[in-house]
Amino acid sequence: QVQLVESGGGLVQAGGSLRLSCVASGRMFGLYVMAWYRQAPGKQRELVATVTASGSTDYIDSVKGRFTISRDYAKTTVYLQMNDLKPEDTAVYYCNADGRHYGPHYNYWGQGTQVTVSS
């Protein structure tokens, strides 16, 4: 069982930065693939970045060079550092813990945090 608590969303101007945090509680945090998704109004939920248990990261092309995902095993926390934000980054951002390779019930979501970028 994993619970995810997010923080760090808000309203920023284009070119600004935000750091999202996702604190995980529960068992076997280190075995999950952690990810950030986002969903804009009228759009499908989109995978933004992932970090595996071994530390490998991946990003969608639109955020490469601007966003950084990381995980702190001691704090059981996942971060998304977002720099040079653009209006098209505006969305609700969701933290995800994916352990479905162990079973269909091992997939957890945070509550979502709103990121709004003005121009």
C-alpha positions in Angstrom: 0.0 0.0 0.0 1.3 3.4 -1.0 -0.1 6.8 -0.2 1.1 9.8 -2.2 0.9 13.4 -1.0 1.8 16.2 -3.4 2.8 19.8 -3.0 4.4 22.6 -4.9 1.9 23.6 -7.5 0.9 27.2 -8.1 0.7 30.2 -10.4 3.9 31.4 -12.1 4.8 33.6 -15.0 6.3 32.2 -18.2 10.0 31.6 -17.7 9.6 30.9 -14.0 10.2 27.7 -12.1 8.4 25.4 -9.7 9.4 22.3 -7.8 6.8 19.7 -7.2 7.2 17.2 -4.4 5.5 13.8 -3.9 5.9 12.1 -0.5 5.2 8.4 -0.5 4.3 6.3 2.4 3.9 2.6 2.5 5.8 -0.6 1.7 8.4 -1.1 -0.9 8.7 2.4 -2.2 12.1 1.6 -3.8 10.5 -1.1 -6.0 8.1 1.3 -7.8 8.5 3.2 -11.0 7.7 6.7 -10.1 6.2 9.1 -12.6 4.7 12.5 -13.1 1.7 12.9 -15.4 -0.3 15.9 -16.4 -3.7 16.6 -17.7 -4.9 19.9 -19.3 -8.5 20.7 -19.8 -10.0 18.8 -22.7 -6.8 16.7 -23.1 -5.9 13.2 -22.2 -3.6 12.5 -19.3 -0.1 12.6 -20.5 3.0 10.9 -19.1 5.7 13.6 -18.5 8.6 11.9 -16.8 9.6 8.6 -15.2 12.3 7.4 -12.8 12.8 3.7 -12.3 13.9 1.9 -9.2 17.5 1.8 -10.6 17.4 5.6 -11.2 17.0 5.7 -15.0 14.9 8.7 -16.1 12.9 9.5 -19.2 11.0 12.5 -20.5 8.7 13.5 -23.2 10.4 15.6 -25.8 8.6 18.8 -24.9 10.1 19.0 -21.4 13.6 17.7 -22.1 16.2 20.2 -20.9 13.6 22.0 -18.7 12.2 19.4 -16.3 14.1 17.0 -14.0 12.6 14.1 -12.1 14.5 12.7 -9.2 13.8 10.5 -6.2 15.2 10.5 -2.7 15.1 7.0 -1.2 15.8 8.2 2.3 12.9 10.6 2.3 10.7 8.4 0.1 10.1 11.5 -2.0 9.9 12.2 -5.7 10.5 15.6 -7.2 9.8 17.3 -10.5 11.9 20.4 -10.9 10.3 22.5 -13.7 12.3 25.4 -15.2 11.6 27.8 -18.0 7.9 27.1 -17.7 5.7 27.8 -20.7 1.9 28.4 -20.9 1.5 25.0 -22.6 2.8 23.4 -19.4 -0.4 24.5 -17.6 -2.2 21.4 -16.3 -3.0 19.4 -13.2 0.1 17.4 -12.4 -0.2 13.9 -10.8 2.3 11.8 -9.0 2.1 8.1 -9.8 3.7 5.0 -8.2 3.6 2.0 -10.6 4.2 -1.5 -9.4 1.9 -3.3 -11.8 4.7 -5.6 -12.7 4.0 -7.2 -9.3 0.2 -7.2 -9.7 -2.7 -5.3 -11.0 -3.5 -3.5 -7.7 -0.1 -1.9 -7.3 -0.7 1.4 -9.0 -1.3 4.5 -7.0 -2.0 8.2 -7.7 -1.6 11.4 -5.9 -4.4 13.9 -5.6 -3.1 16.2 -8.3 -1.7 19.7 -8.0 -2.5 22.6 -10.3 0.3 24.3 -12.2 -0.7 27.5 -14.1 1.7 29.4 -16.2 0.7 32.9 -17.3 2.1 35.0 -20.1 
